[in-house]
Amino acid sequence: LKKLADKNPAILKIAYEVQGTKFTVADIFNNKPNLGTCKFIFKNYLVQDALEGNVLQAYATKTLPKVITSLQDLRNETVHAKAPSHADVTKLRAKIIGVGEGSVLAKLVKARVEANKI
């Protein structure tokens, strides 16, 4: 986000609220955001515009929100209802390390490497 903010400083002023407390993107560097906040920020038009033409655009706009949603679903079910089944844990593990499908971890590392090149 720092590099995107260098491209468009207005990104640092994007407001969001977590459990009644108001923040801006500039606060992210001091306060750890939750998954929903990350998804919200990457959907913002200022961030989308700053990503235009960037190699990370597809990852940040398509892949990342899907991954966050699946993690949120599993987390919410676990916290608010029941303990995850062995199948749920195995599915999450497979998604993270890439057993039988694309690895979230590998995609994240690749995106980080690409971001550092910019």
Disulfide bonds with the S-S distance in Angstrom:
none
